[in-house]
């Protein structure tokens, strides 16, 4: 749905709702119309709130740039409840849209504060100390915080954004692991050796073999850790993903998006274990003493302060939202969109120069092949793993749909329009819960027949019908005669209407390069030595994924090495005492 259409309908709904929603509540609010702002994934969310007779009578979204998956009806739900309640105290964030929900609630609160002549209350911070300071509250930072705090360390997590999770919030696929209890339960045969070989092959053998072995060896254990009462994750669904020989991507039941499931659980667990998580606290420098890191300098709305720490874990993520840095390392990506949230800007790299930290493979930047054209909204490759195909405007397949992301991206860019269409049917839609989120966002072009879908998308209808007929024949034969697709991803023919299409294009997705680490997640300097007390995990590091990251390996990476970084930091702190 286009935002212009939405806001037109939205305003009508608000006006009609305002007439009947005032009730008998009374509030100590000054009459008038007041604006407020909140920071979302892609920028500022601005609202206006109208107070009449001391009561909230209307609210509208004036401006926003959010494309993080929140459905239009979810926005209406929050606004309607706000008008009914007159405040935000009893309004829960909408599942799958945490960042935008919080931004909207913050904006409404800011508008209410103006009506009360109140200034927003800002938390005040002063110089302090801890055992472990973690820079970044994304997936790696939250994992490290949970592990370290659960083992008794005093942990302070510093996050520059006003939300936790970073890019992990938008991870749609799952977590790769081999030789797991879930695979055994489902009768899936896999091995660590095959997982290792798939990862090395996907990375064009530029990966650091020691790091890949560590990733693979710890993968089954991290699934059990995430499923333990400490976290409580559901990873019971195991599917096929690009570049994998076997089904090994673990995700919530029904194929729901992993990020929306895992981030809140890690956040809750970290807080429950006593980690101090500080949002809108940006680390501006790592301070040193006798050449070694000993703390961080932090900037926030109230000024600056210092956190002295015995160990530091860098978990700031990649730099996919920094177009200047992307183009500096990979000029061919100039003008590309990105799936990254705007905080992924590579802040850590200048801060570690004083320690002579080594950067590796910075030029290795991955595009995700299936991003909704012009939006930055990523469509999980699980939909292709469950049977969807890709066609060009001529209605023809042009690639093995579950090849590695670099190969599929390159194939799409060779199409005349530099875009393609994901095609699937009702059965495939029902096999993956993530598709329902796309439907709520209005991303699906639907038709009762393939010809109807073709007419709506201007795909060659005759060719599309023939392509689907051929593909279904391959499914029946369990052999892709055109592109050699893995039969495990061809278990469903595209035959039951309604039928669906989504137009997609490649966009900058993951930066494989970063800080050089060893298997203990210690940051390595240019002399090949570990930097005492400095650790790193997640997308800020380099070497694990080589030239191309396999889908499902990012979550494995940040969970496994986030946990390792915490354990190594605890060991370092104890040895230094």
N, C-alpha and C positions, 0 to 999 in steps of 0.2 A: 504494500500500500504506500502510495506517495504521501509524504508528510503534509503537503499542502491540502490534500483531500482530508487527511486525518484531522488536521487542526480545524478545518471548517466544520466537520462533523462533531469534533471534540467541543468546540465552543457552543454549538447548539445544545449538546448534551449537558454541558455545565450550566447553561442558563436555565434549562428546564429543571435540572436537578436542584439548583440553588433555591428555586421557588418552594420546594417541598422538603428541604433537608434541614431547616433551621431548628425545628423542634422547640423545646422549652428551656434549652441550656442557656446559661448566662456566663459571660466572660468579661474580664476586666481589660478590654481591648479598645483602643481609640479608633473611631470611625475613619474610614478612608480606604484608599487602595495603596498597597505597599508591595515593593518588589523585593525579591531575595534571590541569591545565587548559591549554587552548589557545584562542586567540581566532579565531573563524570569521567568516563574513560577517555573520551576524545575532546573534552573541553567543558565549558561552563554550561550548566543548566540554569536557565533564568525563569522565574515564575512571578506572577502577581497574585496577591491575595486581597480580596475586598472584605472590609469589615463594615457592617451596618447594624446599628443598635447594639454595639458591643459584641456582635456575633459574627462568626465567619459565614459569609453568604455566597462567596464565589472564589474560585481559584482557577488559574490558567497557566499553561506552559507557554511562555513567550518565545523562548529560543532554546535550542539544543542541537548537539551534533552527535548524539549517541547512535551507534550502530552495533551495540554489543549483544543484541538478541532479545531485548525486552519487547514483549508484544504490546500492541496498542491497547488492548483491553487491560493489560497489567497497569499501564499508566493511568488509565481511567479509574481502575480499581483503587489506586493510591489516592488520587485526587478526590474521588467520591467519598472515601472513608475519612479523608481529612476534613472535608466540608461537614460531614456528619458529626465527627468527634470534636472539631474545633481546635485540634492539636494533633501532634504526631506521636504521642506517647504510646498509643495502643496499636499502631500500624506496623505490621511486619513487612520486611522486605520481600519482594517477589522472587520465588525460587528461579534460579537461572538468570536473574537480572539484578544481582546484588549491587553492583557498582552504580548502575543507573538509578536503582531504587533509593540507595543511600544519598546519591546526589540530589534527587528530587526531594527527599525528606529534609536534607540540609537546607535546600533553597526555601522550602516552606517554613522551616524554623526561623531562618534569617528574616523572612518577611514578617512573621509574627513578632519577632524581637523588635522590629522597627515600630510596629503598632503599639508596643508596650514601652517605647522609648528606652529599650534596653540595648546595651552593647553585648555582642557575643562574648561569652566567658571563655577565655583561652587558658588552657593549662600552662602553668609556669614551670620551667625546668631550670635546674642549676647544675653546676659541676658535680659529677658523681663517679662511682667506680663499680666495676662488676668483674665476674670471672671471664665471661665471654660476651663480646659485643658482636652482633650480627648485623651486617649492612644489607638491608633488603628483606621484605616480608613476602616474597613470592613463594613458590613451591619449595625451593631449596631452603630458603630462610626459615619457613615455618616448620619444615621437617627437622632441620638442625636445632631449632629452638625447642621443639617437643622432646627430641632425644636428649639434649643437654640438660634441660630443666628437669626431666624425669629422673636424671641421675644426680640431682642435687646441686647443679651449677647455678650460680646467679647469672641470669641471662637478660640482656637488654637488646631488643630488636628495634632497629631504626629504619623507618620507611618514609621516603620522601612524598609518596602519594597519600591521598586520603582514604585509601582502601588497601586491604591485603590481597595477596594472590598474584599480582602482576599478570604476566601473560598466561600463567597457569589457569586463571579464571576462564579462559577461552579455549582451553584444550578440549577437543571434542571426541578424540579417539579412545585412548586407554593407556595401559602400561604393559610393555612387553616383559615376559618372563618365560623361562623354559624349565621343563621338568617339575612342574608345580602340581600340587594336590588337586587343583581345579582342573588341570588338563587330564590328570589321571581319572578323576571322577567322570569326565566327559568322554573318556576313551580316545583322547588326542595323543598321538605319539609324537614326541619332540625330544630334542636333546640339547645340552649345552653346546656341543660341538657344532650343530647345525645353526643355532642361534648366533654363535661366534662367527661362523663363516658367512651367514647372511649379512651381519652387521659390517664385516670387513669388505665384503663385495659391494654392498650398498655405498660404503664410503670410499670406493675405488682404491682400497687398500692403503689409503693415506692415514687411517686411524692409528692411534698408539695401541699396539696389541696388548700391552699390559693393562691399560685402562679398560679395553674392551673385555678382556678376560675377567677383570674385577666386576664389571657391569653384569656379565653373564653369570658368574659364579654366585653373586649376591642376589640375583633376581628372584629366585623362588623364596628366599628368606624375607625379602622386602614385601612380597605379597602377604606372607603370614604376619609380618609386623603391622602392615596396614589393616589387616583383617582382625587383629587382636583387639581386646577391649580398650586398649590405650587410644586407638583411632576409631575403630568400628566401621571400616569401609566395606562396601559390597563390591566384590570383584569376581562375581560368580559366572559372568558371561565371558566366554573366550571366543574370539573371532579371528578372521583373516585380514591382514593389512598388506599394503604395498611392500614389495621386497622381501616378504617372509615366505619361507618354504612351507611352514606349517602354521596352523592356528595357534597364536600365542599372545594376542593382545587381550589383556584382562580388563574388564569394564563392568559397570553396574548392570544388574539384571535388565534384560530387554535392550541393551545397547545405549543406555543414556550417556550423555556427555560426562567425561571423567572429571573435568575441571570444576564444574558446578557442584559435583558430588564431593570431591576430595578436598578442595580448598577450605570450605567451612568446617569440615571435620578436623583438618590439621590446625586451623586457627583456634577452634574450641579446645583441642587437646593441648596446644602450646600454652594457652591461658590457664587451663586447668592444672598444668604442671608448674605454674608460677612464673612463666616468662613475662617480662615487661615489654609489651609491644607498643611502640610510640609512632603513631601516624603523623604525617605532615612534619616529620623531623628528618631533614636532609643532611646526610653526612657530606661535608664539603672537603674534608681532608683526613688522612690517616696520619697521626702524629708519631714521631719516632723518638727514641732515646737510645743513645749509643749505637745508632744504626739499625735498631730493630723497632718494629711497631709496638706501641704501648697504649694506644687508645685512638679515639676519633674526635674530630671537631664537628659539632652539629649546629645547623641553622634551623630556626623555626620562627613562627610569627612573633614571638616575644624577644628574639635576639639570638645569641649564640651561647653554647656551653660545651664543656669537654666531658667525655666519658673515658675514664682511664680503664683499661681492660688488660687482663693477663693474656688473652688470646682474641684474635679477630677472625671472623668468618665473612668472606665477601660473597654475597649472594644477590648481586645487583641485576642479574639478567643480561641479555644481549643488547645489541644496538640497532635492531631492525626498525626502530622508530626515529632514527637519526639519519635522515637522507644524505646529509653531507658526508658522514662517516661511511655510510654504505657505498656511496659513489666514489669516495676516496679509495676504498679497497676494491671496488668492483664497478668500473665505469659503465659497463653494459646495463646496469640496473637503474640508470638515471630515468626518472619519470615513472617508475613502478610504484604502485600502491603498496600498502603493508597491512598485515593482519595484526600487527603489534599494538599494544596499548601505548599511549604517548610517553610513558615513563621509561621505556626501554631505549635509553640513549647512550649507553656505554660510559657512565659516569666514573666507573672504577679505574679505568685505564690510566688517566693522568695521575691519580692518587698513588699508584704503585711505582711510578717511575723512579722515585727516590730510593726504592729498595732494589732497583735494577731487575725488576720482575720481567720474566720472559713472556712474550706474546707469541702464539703459534697459530698459523693457518687463518689469519684474519680475512683473507680474501675469499674464504669458503663461505658463501652466503646462499642459503637455500630459498627458493621460491616454492610456495605451495600452489599446486596446479589448479585447485578447484576453489576459487574465491569468487563469490557472487560479483558479477561485473559492476565496477564502479562503487562498491560499498565497503570492502575490507572484511565482509562477513565470510568466514571460512566454512566450507561444506566438508564435513569429515569424509575421509576416504573409506570409512567403514561402510558407507552406502554403496561404494563400488565393491568392497569386499563381500557385501551381502548380495551382489548380483547386478547392480546398475552398470550401464555402459556409457561411453562417451561418443558423441557423434559431432561432425562438423555441420555447417549450414547446408551442405549438399546432402545431408542425411546419412553419411557414411562413417563407420568406425575408422580410426586412423592410428590406433595405438593399443597395446596391451594395457588395459585400464588399471591394473594393479602393479605395473612396473614402478620403479623408484620415482620419487617426486621430481628429480631433475629430468628424467627421461620423459615423463608425462608432460611436465611444464614445457620442455623444448618442443614436443610434438604439437601442443596447443598453439604455441607461438608461430608455428609454421602454417597454421590455418590462415586463410586470407584475412579473416576478421580478428585474428589473434585471440579468439575466444572459442568456446565449444559449449555443448549442452550435455548435462547429465540426464539420461533417460532411464526411467524405472516405472514400475507398476504398483498396484495397491498391495500386493503380497510383500514386495520389498519394503514398501513404506511401513507395513505392519511389523516387519522384522526388526525395526530400529527406531527406538523411541526418540532419538535425536531429530528425526524427520518431522515430528510433531512441532518442535520448536520452529523449524523452518516454515512450516505451514502457518503457524500463528503470526509469523513475521511477514506473511504475504510473499514468500520467495518462490512458491511453486506455481508453475503454469500447468493447469489441469485440463484434461479433456476426457470425455467418455471413450473416445477412440484415438488411435495414434494419429489419424488424419486430422482430427480436431486439434491435437497438440501441435502438429506440424503447421497448421494454418495460423495458430496464435503466435508461433515463434518464427514463422517464415522459413521453416526448414522444408526442404524438398520432400513432399508427402509420400510420393511413390517410392523414392529411394529409402526413406525411413522405414516404411512398411516392409520392404525387401530386406533391409539390414536386420530388423528385428526377427523376421522369419528365419534368416540365416543363423543369427545368434542362437535362437531357440533350438535350431537343429544341432548346433554345436553343444548346447547344454544337454540335449538328449543323448548325444554320442559321447559326452564327457571328454570332449577334445575340441579346442579352439583351432579350427583349420586356418584362420587368418593371421592371428597374432600370438598363438601359443600361450594363452592365458591359463593360469593354474586352475585345474578343475574344481579345487576346493572353494573357489570364489565364483563358481558357476552352478550352484545348486538350485537356483530358482530361475525358471524361464520368465521372460517379460511378456505375460499373456493375459493377466487379469486386470481389467479396467476398474476404476479410472487409471489413466496413464499420466505421468508427470514429467516435466522438464525444468531444469534450472540452468540458466546461462552463466558460465564461469570463465575466469581468466586467471593466470598466474599472478601472484603478488609476493613481495618479500615476506618471508615467514620466520626463518630461523638463521641465526648467525653461528656457524659451527666453530669459528675461531675464538680465541680468548686467552685467558691466563693459562700458562702451562702448570699442570699439577701432576703429582704422582699418585700412586694407589692409596695413599693415606690422606689424599686431598690437601696436601701441603703445597703452597705456591712455590714454584721453582724460579730461581734467578738465572741470569744469562750465563753464569758460571756452572750451572747444573746443580747447584746446592739449594736445599730447602731454606726458605726464609723463616727464621724462628718465630713461632707464634702467629703466623699468617696462613690461613686456610681459605679454600674457595670451593664452591659447588654450584652446579646448574649451568645455565647458558652463558654465564660470564667466563666459563672455562673453555679451553680448546683441546682438540686431540682425540676426543672420544668418538666423534661422528665422522671424522675425515672430511671427504668432499661432499657428502650427502647424508643427512640423518634419516633413518628409517622412522616412519610413523610409529609411535608407541615407545620409542627409545628416549624421548625427552623426559617423559614422566618417570621412567625407570632411572634415567640419569640423575634428575634432581632429587628423587627420593633416596636412591642408593648413596650417592655422594654427599647429599645433605646429611644423612645419618652418619656416614663415615667421617665427615668434617667435624661433626659434633663429638664423636668418640675420640678422634685424634686431638681435638682441642682440649678435651677433658684430660687426656693423658698428658698433654704438654703442660697444662696448668698444674697438675699434680707433681710432675717431675721438676717444675720450677720452684716449688715451695721449699 
